Amino acid sequence: MAKKKVKKLKLKTHRGAAKRFKITSTGKILRMHSGKRHLLGTKRSNRMRRLKKLKLVHHADAKNVHKMLPYG
């Protein structure tokens, strides 16, 4: 009796996470800053410049993000 080879299931990417995070070539996860949607007139230009840049996800949260992006 020949054994059937069981295929391993593909994991689904969390689409919300795929839109919010970017994985670098070294495996670090980048995220955007919050606070750039409204009430922009009260925010200083140097603050807005800081908010434009990407930031690394904290290492405590990185494990969960990697689970949501299995093929990142």
mmCIF file of the N, C-alpha and C atoms, coordinates in Angstrom:
data_MODEL
# 
_entry.id   MODEL 
# 
loop_
_atom_site.group_PDB 
_atom_site.id 
_atom_site.type_symbol 
_atom_site.label_atom_id 
_atom_site.label_alt_id 
_atom_site.label_comp_id 
_atom_site.label_asym_id 
_atom_site.label_entity_id 
_atom_site.label_seq_id 
_atom_site.pdbx_PDB_ins_code 
_atom_site.Cartn_x 
_atom_site.Cartn_y 
_atom_site.Cartn_z 
_atom_site.occupancy 
_atom_site.B_iso_or_equiv 
_atom_site.pdbx_formal_charge 
_atom_site.auth_seq_id 
_atom_site.auth_comp_id 
_atom_site.auth_asym_id 
_atom_site.auth_atom_id 
_atom_site.pdbx_PDB_model_num 
ATOM 1   N N  . MET A 1 1  ? 0.841  -1.181 0.000  1.00 0.00 ? 1  MET A N  1 
ATOM 2   C CA . MET A 1 1  ? 0.000  0.000  0.000  1.00 0.00 ? 1  MET A CA 1 
ATOM 3   C C  . MET A 1 1  ? 0.890  1.250  0.000  1.00 0.00 ? 1  MET A C  1 
ATOM 4   N N  . ALA A 1 2  ? 0.720  2.084  -0.991 1.00 0.00 ? 2  ALA A N  1 
ATOM 5   C CA . ALA A 1 2  ? 1.539  3.299  -1.115 1.00 0.00 ? 2  ALA A CA 1 
ATOM 6   C C  . ALA A 1 2  ? 0.976  4.411  -0.227 1.00 0.00 ? 2  ALA A C  1 
ATOM 7   N N  . LYS A 1 3  ? 1.877  5.114  0.449  1.00 0.00 ? 3  LYS A N  1 
ATOM 8   C CA . LYS A 1 3  ? 1.437  6.222  1.310  1.00 0.00 ? 3  LYS A CA 1 
ATOM 9   C C  . LYS A 1 3  ? 1.243  7.468  0.471  1.00 0.00 ? 3  LYS A C  1 
ATOM 10  N N  . LYS A 1 4  ? 0.171  8.190  0.777  1.00 0.00 ? 4  LYS A N  1 
ATOM 11  C CA . LYS A 1 4  ? -0.083 9.457  0.093  1.00 0.00 ? 4  LYS A CA 1 
ATOM 12  C C  . LYS A 1 4  ? 0.755  10.542 0.741  1.00 0.00 ? 4  LYS A C  1 
ATOM 13  N N  . LYS A 1 5  ? 1.343  11.380 -0.071 1.00 0.00 ? 5  LYS A N  1 
ATOM 14  C CA . LYS A 1 5  ? 2.131  12.491 0.442  1.00 0.00 ? 5  LYS A CA 1 
ATOM 15  C C  . LYS A 1 5  ? 1.174  13.637 0.772  1.00 0.00 ? 5  LYS A C  1 
ATOM 16  N N  . VAL A 1 6  ? 1.194  14.078 2.014  1.00 0.00 ? 6  VAL A N  1 
ATOM 17  C CA . VAL A 1 6  ? 0.301  15.147 2.444  1.00 0.00 ? 6  VAL A CA 1 
ATOM 18  C C  . VAL A 1 6  ? 0.997  16.474 2.220  1.00 0.00 ? 6  VAL A C  1 
ATOM 19  N N  . LYS A 1 7  ? 0.324  17.358 1.471  1.00 0.00 ? 7  LYS A N  1 
ATOM 20  C CA . LYS A 1 7  ? 0.879  18.679 1.215  1.00 0.00 ? 7  LYS A CA 1 
ATOM 21  C C  . LYS A 1 7  ? 0.702  19.565 2.437  1.00 0.00 ? 7  LYS A C  1 
ATOM 22  N N  . LYS A 1 8  ? 1.718  20.371 2.712  1.00 0.00 ? 8  LYS A N  1 
ATOM 23  C CA . LYS A 1 8  ? 1.627  21.325 3.801  1.00 0.00 ? 8  LYS A CA 1 
ATOM 24  C C  . LYS A 1 8  ? 0.804  22.521 3.318  1.00 0.00 ? 8  LYS A C  1 
ATOM 25  N N  . LEU A 1 9  ? -0.107 22.952 4.161  1.00 0.00 ? 9  LEU A N  1 
ATOM 26  C CA . LEU A 1 9  ? -0.971 24.046 3.759  1.00 0.00 ? 9  LEU A CA 1 
ATOM 27  C C  . LEU A 1 9  ? -0.207 25.354 3.679  1.00 0.00 ? 9  LEU A C  1 
ATOM 28  N N  . LYS A 1 10 ? -0.628 26.185 2.740  1.00 0.00 ? 10 LYS A N  1 
ATOM 29  C CA . LYS A 1 10 ? -0.045 27.515 2.644  1.00 0.00 ? 10 LYS A CA 1 
ATOM 30  C C  . LYS A 1 10 ? -0.645 28.393 3.732  1.00 0.00 ? 10 LYS A C  1 
ATOM 31  N N  . LEU A 1 11 ? 0.157  29.292 4.264  1.00 0.00 ? 11 LEU A N  1 
ATOM 32  C CA . LEU A 1 11 ? -0.320 30.221 5.276  1.00 0.00 ? 11 LEU A CA 1 
ATOM 33  C C  . LEU A 1 11 ? -0.826 31.480 4.592  1.00 0.00 ? 11 LEU A C  1 
ATOM 34  N N  . LYS A 1 12 ? -1.885 32.034 5.140  1.00 0.00 ? 12 LYS A N  1 
ATOM 35  C CA . LYS A 1 12 ? -2.433 33.253 4.563  1.00 0.00 ? 12 LYS A CA 1 
ATOM 36  C C  . LYS A 1 12 ? -1.774 34.475 5.197  1.00 0.00 ? 12 LYS A C  1 
ATOM 37  N N  . THR A 1 13 ? -1.490 35.454 4.362  1.00 0.00 ? 13 THR A N  1 
ATOM 38  C CA . THR A 1 13 ? -0.947 36.726 4.831  1.00 0.00 ? 13 THR A CA 1 
ATOM 39  C C  . THR A 1 13 ? -2.097 37.575 5.357  1.00 0.00 ? 13 THR A C  1 
ATOM 40  N N  . HIS A 1 14 ? -1.890 38.191 6.492  1.00 0.00 ? 14 HIS A N  1 
ATOM 41  C CA . HIS A 1 14 ? -2.888 39.112 7.052  1.00 0.00 ? 14 HIS A CA 1 
ATOM 42  C C  . HIS A 1 14 ? -2.836 40.381 6.216  1.00 0.00 ? 14 HIS A C  1 
ATOM 43  N N  . ARG A 1 15 ? -3.909 40.653 5.476  1.00 0.00 ? 15 ARG A N  1 
ATOM 44  C CA . ARG A 1 15 ? -3.874 41.736 4.502  1.00 0.00 ? 15 ARG A CA 1 
ATOM 45  C C  . ARG A 1 15 ? -3.761 43.108 5.160  1.00 0.00 ? 15 ARG A C  1 
ATOM 46  N N  . GLY A 1 16 ? -4.337 43.259 6.346  1.00 0.00 ? 16 GLY A N  1 
ATOM 47  C CA . GLY A 1 16 ? -4.203 44.539 7.051  1.00 0.00 ? 16 GLY A CA 1 
ATOM 48  C C  . GLY A 1 16 ? -2.772 44.792 7.464  1.00 0.00 ? 16 GLY A C  1 
ATOM 49  N N  . ALA A 1 17 ? -2.090 43.738 7.895  1.00 0.00 ? 17 ALA A N  1 
ATOM 50  C CA . ALA A 1 17 ? -0.684 43.879 8.293  1.00 0.00 ? 17 ALA A CA 1 
ATOM 51  C C  . ALA A 1 17 ? 0.202  44.127 7.080  1.00 0.00 ? 17 ALA A C  1 
ATOM 52  N N  . ALA A 1 18 ? -0.135 43.522 5.954  1.00 0.00 ? 18 ALA A N  1 
ATOM 53  C CA . ALA A 1 18 ? 0.663  43.698 4.741  1.00 0.00 ? 18 ALA A CA 1 
ATOM 54  C C  . ALA A 1 18 ? 0.641  45.148 4.272  1.00 0.00 ? 18 ALA A C  1 
ATOM 55  N N  . LYS A 1 19 ? -0.459 45.843 4.539  1.00 0.00 ? 19 LYS A N  1 
ATOM 56  C CA . LYS A 1 19 ? -0.566 47.245 4.143  1.00 0.00 ? 19 LYS A CA 1 
ATOM 57  C C  . LYS A 1 19 ? 0.140  48.181 5.116  1.00 0.00 ? 19 LYS A C  1 
ATOM 58  N N  . ARG A 1 20 ? 0.374  47.723 6.339  1.00 0.00 ? 20 ARG A N  1 
ATOM 59  C CA . ARG A 1 20 ? 0.907  48.604 7.380  1.00 0.00 ? 20 ARG A CA 1 
ATOM 60  C C  . ARG A 1 20 ? 2.389  48.419 7.661  1.00 0.00 ? 20 ARG A C  1 
ATOM 61  N N  . PHE A 1 21 ? 2.941  47.245 7.341  1.00 0.00 ? 21 PHE A N  1 
ATOM 62  C CA . PHE A 1 21 ? 4.316  46.954 7.708  1.00 0.00 ? 21 PHE A CA 1 
ATOM 63  C C  . PHE A 1 21 ? 5.134  46.578 6.486  1.00 0.00 ? 21 PHE A C  1 
ATOM 64  N N  . LYS A 1 22 ? 6.442  46.847 6.584  1.00 0.00 ? 22 LYS A N  1 
ATOM 65  C CA . LYS A 1 22 ? 7.376  46.493 5.520  1.00 0.00 ? 22 LYS A CA 1 
ATOM 66  C C  . LYS A 1 22 ? 8.535  45.764 6.177  1.00 0.00 ? 22 LYS A C  1 
ATOM 67  N N  . ILE A 1 23 ? 8.949  44.650 5.590  1.00 0.00 ? 23 ILE A N  1 
ATOM 68  C CA . ILE A 1 23 ? 10.053 43.886 6.147  1.00 0.00 ? 23 ILE A CA 1 
ATOM 69  C C  . ILE A 1 23 ? 11.306 44.177 5.331  1.00 0.00 ? 23 ILE A C  1 
ATOM 70  N N  . THR A 1 24 ? 12.386 44.541 6.019  1.00 0.00 ? 24 THR A N  1 
ATOM 71  C CA . THR A 1 24 ? 13.640 44.848 5.346  1.00 0.00 ? 24 THR A CA 1 
ATOM 72  C C  . THR A 1 24 ? 14.340 43.559 4.943  1.00 0.00 ? 24 THR A C  1 
ATOM 73  N N  . SER A 1 25 ? 15.425 43.691 4.187  1.00 0.00 ? 25 SER A N  1 
ATOM 74  C CA . SER A 1 25 ? 16.156 42.504 3.741  1.00 0.00 ? 25 SER A CA 1 
ATOM 75  C C  . SER A 1 25 ? 16.831 41.783 4.901  1.00 0.00 ? 25 SER A C  1 
ATOM 76  N N  . THR A 1 26 ? 17.097 42.507 5.992  1.00 0.00 ? 26 THR A N  1 
ATOM 77  C CA . THR A 1 26 ? 17.711 41.869 7.159  1.00 0.00 ? 26 THR A CA 1 
ATOM 78  C C  . THR A 1 26 ? 16.674 41.282 8.111  1.00 0.00 ? 26 THR A C  1 
ATOM 79  N N  . GLY A 1 27 ? 15.376 41.477 7.816  1.00 0.00 ? 27 GLY A N  1 
ATOM 80  C CA . GLY A 1 27 ? 14.317 40.885 8.622  1.00 0.00 ? 27 GLY A CA 1 
ATOM 81  C C  . GLY A 1 27 ? 13.701 41.809 9.640  1.00 0.00 ? 27 GLY A C  1 
ATOM 82  N N  . LYS A 1 28 ? 14.132 43.072 9.672  1.00 0.00 ? 28 LYS A N  1 
ATOM 83  C CA . LYS A 1 28 ? 13.536 44.024 10.598 1.00 0.00 ? 28 LYS A CA 1 
ATOM 84  C C  . LYS A 1 28 ? 12.215 44.515 10.023 1.00 0.00 ? 28 LYS A C  1 
ATOM 85  N N  . ILE A 1 29 ? 11.310 44.927 10.894 1.00 0.00 ? 29 ILE A N  1 
ATOM 86  C CA . ILE A 1 29 ? 9.984  45.359 10.464 1.00 0.00 ? 29 ILE A CA 1 
ATOM 87  C C  . ILE A 1 29 ? 9.855  46.862 10.663 1.00 0.00 ? 29 ILE A C  1 
ATOM 88  N N  . LEU A 1 30 ? 9.417  47.547 9.609  1.00 0.00 ? 30 LEU A N  1 
ATOM 89  C CA . LEU A 1 30 ? 9.232  48.992 9.657  1.00 0.00 ? 30 LEU A CA 1 
ATOM 90  C C  . LEU A 1 30 ? 7.750  49.319 9.720  1.00 0.00 ? 30 LEU A C  1 
ATOM 91  N N  . ARG A 1 31 ? 7.440  50.431 10.365 1.00 0.00 ? 31 ARG A N  1 
ATOM 92  C CA . ARG A 1 31 ? 6.058  50.902 10.460 1.00 0.00 ? 31 ARG A CA 1 
ATOM 93  C C  . ARG A 1 31 ? 6.042  52.399 10.251 1.00 0.00 ? 31 ARG A C  1 
ATOM 94  N N  . MET A 1 32 ? 4.849  52.938 10.002 1.00 0.00 ? 32 MET A N  1 
ATOM 95  C CA . MET A 1 32 ? 4.673  54.375 9.860  1.00 0.00 ? 32 MET A CA 1 
ATOM 96  C C  . MET A 1 32 ? 4.335  54.964 11.221 1.00 0.00 ? 32 MET A C  1 
ATOM 97  N N  . HIS A 1 33 ? 4.518  56.279 11.344 1.00 0.00 ? 33 HIS A N  1 
ATOM 98  C CA . HIS A 1 33 ? 4.101  56.999 12.542 1.00 0.00 ? 33 HIS A CA 1 
ATOM 99  C C  . HIS A 1 33 ? 2.618  57.328 12.435 1.00 0.00 ? 33 HIS A C  1 
ATOM 100 N N  . SER A 1 34 ? 1.981  57.531 13.571 1.00 0.00 ? 34 SER A N  1 
ATOM 101 C CA . SER A 1 34 ? 0.594  57.989 13.581 1.00 0.00 ? 34 SER A CA 1 
ATOM 102 C C  . SER A 1 34 ? 0.582  59.504 13.758 1.00 0.00 ? 34 SER A C  1 
ATOM 103 N N  . GLY A 1 35 ? -0.577 60.110 13.562 1.00 0.00 ? 35 GLY A N  1 
ATOM 104 C CA . GLY A 1 35 ? -0.729 61.536 13.817 1.00 0.00 ? 35 GLY A CA 1 
ATOM 105 C C  . GLY A 1 35 ? -0.520 62.416 12.616 1.00 0.00 ? 35 GLY A C  1 
ATOM 106 N N  . LYS A 1 36 ? -0.730 61.898 11.393 1.00 0.00 ? 36 LYS A N  1 
ATOM 107 C CA . LYS A 1 36 ? -0.530 62.711 10.198 1.00 0.00 ? 36 LYS A CA 1 
ATOM 108 C C  . LYS A 1 36 ? -1.815 62.862 9.385  1.00 0.00 ? 36 LYS A C  1 
ATOM 109 N N  . ARG A 1 37 ? -2.956 62.642 10.000 1.00 0.00 ? 37 ARG A N  1 
ATOM 110 C CA . ARG A 1 37 ? -4.206 62.648 9.241  1.00 0.00 ? 37 ARG A CA 1 
ATOM 111 C C  . ARG A 1 37 ? -4.992 63.953 9.338  1.00 0.00 ? 37 ARG A C  1 
ATOM 112 N N  . HIS A 1 38 ? -5.059 64.520 10.530 1.00 0.00 ? 38 HIS A N  1 
ATOM 113 C CA . HIS A 1 38 ? -5.859 65.739 10.688 1.00 0.00 ? 38 HIS A CA 1 
ATOM 114 C C  . HIS A 1 38 ? -5.236 66.615 11.759 1.00 0.00 ? 38 HIS A C  1 
ATOM 115 N N  . LEU A 1 39 ? -5.728 67.833 11.903 1.00 0.00 ? 39 LEU A N  1 
ATOM 116 C CA . LEU A 1 39 ? -5.181 68.837 12.819 1.00 0.00 ? 39 LEU A CA 1 
ATOM 117 C C  . LEU A 1 39 ? -3.712 69.121 12.512 1.00 0.00 ? 39 LEU A C  1 
ATOM 118 N N  . LEU A 1 40 ? -3.411 69.225 11.220 1.00 0.00 ? 40 LEU A N  1 
ATOM 119 C CA . LEU A 1 40 ? -2.020 69.374 10.802 1.00 0.00 ? 40 LEU A CA 1 
ATOM 120 C C  . LEU A 1 40 ? -1.522 70.808 10.976 1.00 0.00 ? 40 LEU A C  1 
ATOM 121 N N  . GLY A 1 41 ? -2.443 71.773 11.039 1.00 0.00 ? 41 GLY A N  1 
ATOM 122 C CA . GLY A 1 41 ? -2.026 73.167 11.163 1.00 0.00 ? 41 GLY A CA 1 
ATOM 123 C C  . GLY A 1 41 ? -1.398 73.492 12.499 1.00 0.00 ? 41 GLY A C  1 
ATOM 124 N N  . THR A 1 42 ? -1.725 72.716 13.522 1.00 0.00 ? 42 THR A N  1 
ATOM 125 C CA . THR A 1 42 ? -1.181 72.984 14.861 1.00 0.00 ? 42 THR A CA 1 
ATOM 126 C C  . THR A 1 42 ? 0.163  72.301 15.092 1.00 0.00 ? 42 THR A C  1 
ATOM 127 N N  . LYS A 1 43 ? 0.569  71.416 14.183 1.00 0.00 ? 43 LYS A N  1 
ATOM 128 C CA . LYS A 1 43 ? 1.803  70.658 14.379 1.00 0.00 ? 43 LYS A CA 1 
ATOM 129 C C  . LYS A 1 43 ? 2.969  71.370 13.701 1.00 0.00 ? 43 LYS A C  1 
ATOM 130 N N  . ARG A 1 44 ? 4.077  71.455 14.407 1.00 0.00 ? 44 ARG A N  1 
ATOM 131 C CA . ARG A 1 44 ? 5.270  72.130 13.899 1.00 0.00 ? 44 ARG A CA 1 
ATOM 132 C C  . ARG A 1 44 ? 5.862  71.343 12.728 1.00 0.00 ? 44 ARG A C  1 
ATOM 133 N N  . SER A 1 45 ? 6.583  72.056 11.875 1.00 0.00 ? 45 SER A N  1 
ATOM 134 C CA . SER A 1 45 ? 7.141  71.427 10.678 1.00 0.00 ? 45 SER A CA 1 
ATOM 135 C C  . SER A 1 45 ? 8.203  70.391 11.021 1.00 0.00 ? 45 SER A C  1 
ATOM 136 N N  . ASN A 1 46 ? 9.004  70.648 12.073 1.00 0.00 ? 46 ASN A N  1 
ATOM 137 C CA . ASN A 1 46 ? 10.015 69.635 12.423 1.00 0.00 ? 46 ASN A CA 1 
ATOM 138 C C  . ASN A 1 46 ? 9.365  68.384 13.013 1.00 0.00 ? 46 ASN A C  1 
ATOM 139 N N  . ARG A 1 47 ? 8.228  68.542 13.663 1.00 0.00 ? 47 ARG A N  1 
ATOM 140 C CA . ARG A 1 47 ? 7.482  67.375 14.153 1.00 0.00 ? 47 ARG A CA 1 
ATOM 141 C C  . ARG A 1 47 ? 6.933  66.569 12.982 1.00 0.00 ? 47 ARG A C  1 
ATOM 142 N N  . MET A 1 48 ? 6.380  67.271 11.984 1.00 0.00 ? 48 MET A N  1 
ATOM 143 C CA . MET A 1 48 ? 5.842  66.588 10.807 1.00 0.00 ? 48 MET A CA 1 
ATOM 144 C C  . MET A 1 48 ? 6.961  65.872 10.045 1.00 0.00 ? 48 MET A C  1 
ATOM 145 N N  . ARG A 1 49 ? 8.137  66.469 10.012 1.00 0.00 ? 49 ARG A N  1 
ATOM 146 C CA . ARG A 1 49 ? 9.275  65.849 9.340  1.00 0.00 ? 49 ARG A CA 1 
ATOM 147 C C  . ARG A 1 49 ? 9.663  64.553 10.040 1.00 0.00 ? 49 ARG A C  1 
ATOM 148 N N  . ARG A 1 50 ? 9.631  64.548 11.354 1.00 0.00 ? 50 ARG A N  1 
ATOM 149 C CA . ARG A 1 50 ? 9.920  63.319 12.113 1.00 0.00 ? 50 ARG A CA 1 
ATOM 150 C C  . ARG A 1 50 ? 8.855  62.257 11.872 1.00 0.00 ? 50 ARG A C  1 
ATOM 151 N N  . LEU A 1 51 ? 7.586  62.684 11.769 1.00 0.00 ? 51 LEU A N  1 
ATOM 152 C CA . LEU A 1 51 ? 6.491  61.731 11.581 1.00 0.00 ? 51 LEU A CA 1 
ATOM 153 C C  . LEU A 1 51 ? 6.507  61.096 10.196 1.00 0.00 ? 51 LEU A C  1 
ATOM 154 N N  . LYS A 1 52 ? 7.139  61.752 9.221  1.00 0.00 ? 52 LYS A N  1 
ATOM 155 C CA . LYS A 1 52 ? 7.201  61.214 7.863  1.00 0.00 ? 52 LYS A CA 1 
ATOM 156 C C  . LYS A 1 52 ? 8.025  59.939 7.788  1.00 0.00 ? 52 LYS A C  1 
ATOM 157 N N  . LYS A 1 53 ? 9.083  59.864 8.619  1.00 0.00 ? 53 LYS A N  1 
ATOM 158 C CA . LYS A 1 53 ? 10.048 58.783 8.513  1.00 0.00 ? 53 LYS A CA 1 
ATOM 159 C C  . LYS A 1 53 ? 9.488  57.472 9.084  1.00 0.00 ? 53 LYS A C  1 
ATOM 160 N N  . LEU A 1 54 ? 10.012 56.378 8.560  1.00 0.00 ? 54 LEU A N  1 
ATOM 161 C CA . LEU A 1 54 ? 9.628  55.060 9.061  1.00 0.00 ? 54 LEU A CA 1 
ATOM 162 C C  . LEU A 1 54 ? 10.336 54.778 10.377 1.00 0.00 ? 54 LEU A C  1 
ATOM 163 N N  . LYS A 1 55 ? 9.725  53.901 11.177 1.00 0.00 ? 55 LYS A N  1 
ATOM 164 C CA . LYS A 1 55 ? 10.293 53.549 12.478 1.00 0.00 ? 55 LYS A CA 1 
ATOM 165 C C  . LYS A 1 55 ? 10.266 52.028 12.611 1.00 0.00 ? 55 LYS A C  1 
ATOM 166 N N  . LEU A 1 56 ? 11.225 51.487 13.350 1.00 0.00 ? 56 LEU A N  1 
ATOM 167 C CA . LEU A 1 56 ? 11.257 50.044 13.590 1.00 0.00 ? 56 LEU A CA 1 
ATOM 168 C C  . LEU A 1 56 ? 10.168 49.650 14.575 1.00 0.00 ? 56 LEU A C  1 
ATOM 169 N N  . VAL A 1 57 ? 9.559  48.500 14.340 1.00 0.00 ? 57 VAL A N  1 
ATOM 170 C CA . VAL A 1 57 ? 8.580  47.947 15.272 1.00 0.00 ? 57 VAL A CA 1 
ATOM 171 C C  . VAL A 1 57 ? 9.333  47.447 16.504 1.00 0.00 ? 57 VAL A C  1 
ATOM 172 N N  . HIS A 1 58 ? 8.767  47.648 17.665 1.00 0.00 ? 58 HIS A N  1 
ATOM 173 C CA . HIS A 1 58 ? 9.399  47.215 18.908 1.00 0.00 ? 58 HIS A CA 1 
ATOM 174 C C  . HIS A 1 58 ? 9.555  45.698 18.906 1.00 0.00 ? 58 HIS A C  1 
ATOM 175 N N  . HIS A 1 59 ? 10.652 45.218 19.481 1.00 0.00 ? 59 HIS A N  1 
ATOM 176 C CA . HIS A 1 59 ? 10.947 43.780 19.426 1.00 0.00 ? 59 HIS A CA 1 
ATOM 177 C C  . HIS A 1 59 ? 9.882  42.941 20.121 1.00 0.00 ? 59 HIS A C  1 
ATOM 178 N N  . ALA A 1 60 ? 9.152  43.537 21.076 1.00 0.00 ? 60 ALA A N  1 
ATOM 179 C CA . ALA A 1 60 ? 8.088  42.794 21.753 1.00 0.00 ? 60 ALA A CA 1 
ATOM 180 C C  . ALA A 1 60 ? 6.916  42.526 20.814 1.00 0.00 ? 60 ALA A C  1 
ATOM 181 N N  . ASP A 1 61 ? 6.705  43.385 19.822 1.00 0.00 ? 61 ASP A N  1 
ATOM 182 C CA . ASP A 1 61 ? 5.603  43.227 18.872 1.00 0.00 ? 61 ASP A CA 1 
ATOM 183 C C  . ASP A 1 61 ? 6.034  42.551 17.582 1.00 0.00 ? 61 ASP A C  1 
ATOM 184 N N  . ALA A 1 62 ? 7.325  42.462 17.341 1.00 0.00 ? 62 ALA A N  1 
ATOM 185 C CA . ALA A 1 62 ? 7.822  41.957 16.058 1.00 0.00 ? 62 ALA A CA 1 
ATOM 186 C C  . ALA A 1 62 ? 7.428  40.498 15.823 1.00 0.00 ? 62 ALA A C  1 
ATOM 187 N N  . LYS A 1 63 ? 7.378  39.695 16.873 1.00 0.00 ? 63 LYS A N  1 
ATOM 188 C CA . LYS A 1 63 ? 7.035  38.280 16.720 1.00 0.00 ? 63 LYS A CA 1 
ATOM 189 C C  . LYS A 1 63 ? 5.618  38.117 16.175 1.00 0.00 ? 63 LYS A C  1 
ATOM 190 N N  . ASN A 1 64 ? 4.689  38.920 16.695 1.00 0.00 ? 64 ASN A N  1 
ATOM 191 C CA . ASN A 1 64 ? 3.299  38.841 16.228 1.00 0.00 ? 64 ASN A CA 1 
ATOM 192 C C  . ASN A 1 64 ? 3.181  39.318 14.782 1.00 0.00 ? 64 ASN A C  1 
ATOM 193 N N  . VAL A 1 65 ? 3.921  40.336 14.414 1.00 0.00 ? 65 VAL A N  1 
ATOM 194 C CA . VAL A 1 65 ? 3.864  40.835 13.034 1.00 0.00 ? 65 VAL A CA 1 
ATOM 195 C C  . VAL A 1 65 ? 4.438  39.799 12.083 1.00 0.00 ? 65 VAL A C  1 
ATOM 196 N N  . HIS A 1 66 ? 5.506  39.120 12.475 1.00 0.00 ? 66 HIS A N  1 
ATOM 197 C CA . HIS A 1 66 ? 6.080  38.071 11.627 1.00 0.00 ? 66 HIS A CA 1 
ATOM 198 C C  . HIS A 1 66 ? 5.086  36.929 11.400 1.00 0.00 ? 66 HIS A C  1 
ATOM 199 N N  . LYS A 1 67 ? 4.263  36.647 12.389 1.00 0.00 ? 67 LYS A N  1 
ATOM 200 C CA . LYS A 1 67 ? 3.240  35.611 12.224 1.00 0.00 ? 67 LYS A CA 1 
ATOM 201 C C  . LYS A 1 67 ? 2.183  36.032 11.203 1.00 0.00 ? 67 LYS A C  1 
ATOM 202 N N  . MET A 1 68 ? 1.870  37.323 11.185 1.00 0.00 ? 68 MET A N  1 
ATOM 203 C CA . MET A 1 68 ? 0.869  37.826 10.241 1.00 0.00 ? 68 MET A CA 1 
ATOM 204 C C  . MET A 1 68 ? 1.414  37.940 8.831  1.00 0.00 ? 68 MET A C  1 
ATOM 205 N N  . LEU A 1 69 ? 2.748  38.035 8.711  1.00 0.00 ? 69 LEU A N  1 
ATOM 206 C CA . LEU A 1 69 ? 3.407  38.143 7.394  1.00 0.00 ? 69 LEU A CA 1 
ATOM 207 C C  . LEU A 1 69 ? 4.349  36.956 7.213  1.00 0.00 ? 69 LEU A C  1 
ATOM 208 N N  . PRO A 1 70 ? 3.817  35.755 6.964  1.00 0.00 ? 70 PRO A N  1 
ATOM 209 C CA . PRO A 1 70 ? 4.667  34.570 6.940  1.00 0.00 ? 70 PRO A CA 1 
ATOM 210 C C  . PRO A 1 70 ? 5.649  34.532 5.771  1.00 0.00 ? 70 PRO A C  1 
ATOM 211 N N  . TYR A 1 71 ? 5.343  35.206 4.676  1.00 0.00 ? 71 TYR A N  1 
ATOM 212 C CA . TYR A 1 71 ? 6.227  35.155 3.507  1.00 0.00 ? 71 TYR A CA 1 
ATOM 213 C C  . TYR A 1 71 ? 6.886  36.499 3.262  1.00 0.00 ? 71 TYR A C  1 
ATOM 214 N N  . GLY A 1 72 ? 7.008  37.301 4.288  1.00 0.00 ? 72 GLY A N  1 
ATOM 215 C CA . GLY A 1 72 ? 7.585  38.639 4.148  1.00 0.00 ? 72 GLY A CA 1 
ATOM 216 C C  . GLY A 1 72 ? 9.080  38.560 3.995  1.00 0.00 ? 72 GLY A C  1 
# 
